[in-house]
């Protein structure tokens, strides 16, 4: 059985970092570009990291550090700003994506 110190270390290893979030966001953008009727630029991870670094404060976020765990708010802002799901997919009033 894990003690509290070991459990905390194991929990931290499982946390999603800002860098990991930006990697997954790049995969989501590639997938979105392949199925969307809109033109979505195909950015690689380095381009997305640079965009996040440049706009972090403008998005009213603090402490840009790729290695720290991302907060729910930061992830929501990144998804909305860099993936822009509601502009790239038509969504009906029930929230169903219309492909």
Backbone bond lengths (Angstrom), bond angles and torsions (degrees), N, CA, C in turn:
res aa  C-N    CA-C-N  psi(-1)  N-CA   C-N-CA  omega(-1)  CA-C   N-CA-C  phi
1 X - - - 1.448 - - 1.532 108.58 -
2 X 1.333 116.31 137.60 1.462 121.17 -178.84 1.518 111.23 -78.43
3 X 1.335 115.29 138.16 1.443 120.19 172.33 1.520 110.08 -77.87
4 X 1.314 117.05 175.00 1.471 120.18 -176.58 1.526 111.84 -64.29
5 X 1.337 117.63 -36.15 1.467 120.68 179.52 1.533 110.52 -67.12
6 X 1.324 116.70 -46.16 1.467 120.66 179.15 1.524 111.09 -64.88
7 X 1.346 116.35 -39.56 1.459 120.80 179.21 1.529 110.55 -63.84
8 X 1.327 117.27 -40.68 1.467 121.24 178.73 1.525 110.65 -64.44
9 X 1.339 116.65 -41.14 1.465 119.88 178.35 1.523 111.11 -66.38
10 X 1.323 117.20 -40.53 1.467 120.71 178.43 1.523 110.12 -65.59
11 X 1.334 116.94 -40.04 1.462 120.55 178.60 1.523 110.79 -63.20
12 X 1.337 117.19 -43.16 1.460 120.48 -179.86 1.517 111.70 -63.55
13 X 1.320 117.48 -35.85 1.462 120.69 179.79 1.525 111.05 -66.96
14 X 1.322 117.50 -24.97 1.461 121.60 -178.22 1.528 112.38 -89.36
15 X 1.324 118.27 -9.39 1.462 120.71 -177.91 1.517 110.99 -68.71
16 X 1.303 115.64 145.82 1.460 122.20 176.48 1.528 108.43 -82.89
17 X 1.323 116.97 124.52 1.464 121.21 179.80 1.528 109.87 -87.84
18 X 1.315 115.75 170.25 1.463 120.27 175.29 1.522 109.29 -62.08
19 X 1.327 117.06 -42.57 1.462 120.70 179.03 1.534 111.17 -61.49
20 X 1.325 116.56 -44.50 1.460 120.54 177.70 1.517 111.98 -62.40
21 X 1.323 115.97 -38.73 1.467 120.52 178.19 1.518 111.13 -63.51
22 X 1.321 116.44 -41.70 1.465 120.20 179.99 1.528 110.74 -68.09
23 X 1.324 117.30 -33.35 1.469 120.78 175.22 1.535 110.14 -63.75
24 X 1.348 116.59 -49.18 1.466 120.04 179.55 1.521 111.02 -63.83
25 X 1.313 116.64 -35.16 1.461 120.45 177.35 1.527 110.84 -63.42
26 X 1.329 117.03 -37.50 1.469 119.57 178.00 1.529 110.49 -65.11
27 X 1.334 117.22 -37.85 1.468 120.39 176.78 1.528 111.26 -66.62
28 X 1.329 116.26 -40.47 1.467 119.97 177.50 1.525 111.33 -63.28
29 X 1.336 117.11 -39.77 1.472 120.62 178.59 1.527 110.80 -64.12
30 X 1.331 116.78 -40.65 1.469 119.63 178.19 1.520 110.38 -62.37
31 X 1.318 116.67 -43.44 1.467 120.87 178.92 1.524 110.23 -65.54
32 X 1.315 116.80 -43.25 1.463 120.28 179.31 1.521 110.96 -62.24
33 X 1.325 116.74 -40.31 1.466 120.72 179.83 1.523 111.04 -64.08
34 X 1.321 116.75 -31.60 1.469 119.37 -177.56 1.525 113.16 -78.05
35 X 1.335 118.18 -22.87 1.467 119.89 -177.22 1.523 114.48 -113.88
36 X 1.321 117.89 -14.10 1.463 120.80 -176.26 1.521 111.60 -80.02
37 X 1.322 114.83 147.55 1.464 120.19 174.98 1.531 110.42 -79.54
38 X 1.330 116.60 -20.13 1.462 121.26 177.66 1.527 109.77 -81.89
39 X 1.315 115.85 159.73 1.457 120.62 176.83 1.526 108.79 -85.17
40 X 1.314 116.39 114.11 1.463 122.16 179.02 1.521 107.23 -112.77
41 X 1.343 117.95 119.96 1.466 119.53 179.04 1.532 110.82 -59.65
42 X 1.306 116.54 138.45 1.458 121.99 179.19 1.526 108.85 -90.80
43 X 1.335 116.91 94.62 1.461 122.14 -178.44 1.519 109.44 -95.31
44 X 1.336 115.98 141.68 1.459 119.26 173.83 1.534 108.93 -85.13
45 X 1.324 116.09 174.64 1.464 121.10 -175.63 1.523 111.48 -59.76
46 X 1.329 118.34 -40.93 1.470 120.43 -178.18 1.525 111.11 -63.21
47 X 1.320 118.43 -37.10 1.469 122.08 177.48 1.527 110.17 -66.32
48 X 1.327 117.15 -42.06 1.463 120.88 179.73 1.526 110.81 -66.79
49 X 1.330 117.42 -40.05 1.469 120.53 177.18 1.520 110.12 -62.47
50 X 1.322 117.31 -43.59 1.465 120.73 179.35 1.529 111.20 -63.89
51 X 1.325 117.86 -41.79 1.468 120.91 176.94 1.527 111.19 -62.42
52 X 1.332 116.58 -41.94 1.462 120.13 178.72 1.525 110.80 -65.39
53 X 1.332 116.94 -44.56 1.473 120.95 179.84 1.534 110.71 -60.81
54 X 1.329 116.41 -43.06 1.459 121.79 -177.73 1.527 112.22 -67.77
55 X 1.327 117.09 -38.60 1.467 121.06 -172.58 1.520 114.66 -101.50
56 X 1.320 118.28 0.07 1.462 122.48 -173.43 1.531 111.93 -52.28
57 X 1.314 117.93 -50.85 1.474 120.91 -178.74 1.528 111.63 -70.96
58 X 1.321 117.07 -35.10 1.465 120.77 177.83 1.536 110.43 -61.94
59 X 1.326 116.08 -32.64 1.463 120.96 177.39 1.525 111.21 -81.53
60 X 1.329 116.89 7.85 1.462 125.14 179.32 1.531 112.20 61.56
61 X 1.340 115.21 39.21 1.457 121.90 174.88 1.525 108.13 -108.87
62 X 1.319 117.02 156.76 1.467 120.86 -179.27 1.524 110.22 -126.04
63 X 1.320 115.81 163.83 1.464 124.14 173.21 1.526 112.65 57.56
64 X 1.338 116.20 66.22 1.461 120.05 176.08 1.518 108.45 -74.84
65 X 1.314 116.21 106.97 1.465 123.64 178.90 1.522 106.47 -142.54
66 X 1.314 116.93 111.71 1.464 121.28 -173.94 1.522 113.55 -59.08
67 X 1.332 117.76 -25.90 1.467 120.78 -173.93 1.524 114.27 -89.93
68 X 1.313 118.21 -9.93 1.467 118.14 -177.76 1.532 110.93 -88.17
69 X 1.325 116.81 156.72 1.466 120.00 178.14 1.531 110.98 -62.89
70 X 1.311 115.59 142.82 1.458 120.85 -180.00 1.529 109.01 -86.91
71 X 1.323 116.42 146.48 1.461 120.27 176.00 1.528 109.19 -89.11
72 X 1.322 115.70 163.62 1.473 119.62 178.00 1.521 110.73 -61.14
73 X 1.321 116.35 -40.35 1.464 120.31 179.73 1.524 110.95 -62.54
74 X 1.330 116.56 -46.40 1.464 120.05 179.82 1.526 111.30 -61.25
75 X 1.326 116.55 -41.65 1.461 119.92 179.04 1.525 110.71 -64.32
76 X 1.324 117.06 -40.86 1.465 120.45 178.28 1.527 110.98 -62.49
77 X 1.329 116.95 -42.32 1.465 120.89 178.99 1.526 110.44 -64.80
78 X 1.329 117.60 -43.47 1.468 120.78 179.12 1.523 111.29 -62.43
79 X 1.320 116.71 -45.85 1.466 119.73 179.46 1.522 111.15 -61.26
80 X 1.324 116.08 -44.84 1.461 119.69 -178.96 1.524 111.71 -67.54
81 X 1.324 117.16 -40.69 1.464 121.01 -175.43 1.522 113.53 -79.06
82 X 1.321 117.56 -40.57 1.461 120.28 -173.04 1.526 114.07 -99.07
83 X 1.324 117.15 -23.97 1.463 119.63 177.85 1.525 110.81 -100.99
84 X 1.340 115.94 -33.10 1.464 122.59 177.84 1.532 110.90 49.90
85 X 1.329 117.67 59.27 1.464 120.52 -171.42 1.523 114.59 -64.09
86 X 1.321 118.68 -31.66 1.461 119.42 -175.10 1.519 112.88 -81.00
87 X 1.318 117.70 -15.04 1.465 120.37 174.19 1.520 111.47 -92.30
88 X 1.310 116.82 -28.42 1.462 120.87 -176.51 1.523 113.90 -87.84
89 X 1.323 116.82 -16.93 1.459 120.60 178.73 1.522 109.27 -130.63
90 X 1.321 117.44 130.31 1.463 118.29 172.98 1.530 109.28 -72.39
91 X 1.327 116.01 128.03 1.459 122.08 -178.85 1.520 107.86 -120.78
92 X 1.343 117.16 132.35 1.463 119.29 179.54 1.528 110.20 -81.98
93 X 1.330 116.78 -177.61 1.469 121.07 -175.76 1.528 113.54 -69.20
94 X 1.323 116.52 -16.10 1.462 120.04 176.54 1.532 111.57 -91.07
95 X 1.321 117.29 -0.64 1.456 121.43 179.85 1.515 113.91 85.60
96 X 1.327 117.07 12.65 1.459 121.35 -179.62 1.526 109.20 -88.23
97 X 1.327 116.42 129.37 1.467 121.49 179.23 1.520 108.83 -72.30
98 X 1.321 115.89 130.35 1.458 122.32 -179.73 1.521 108.98 -100.85
99 X 1.323 117.47 95.71 1.466 121.08 179.84 1.502 111.39 -89.74
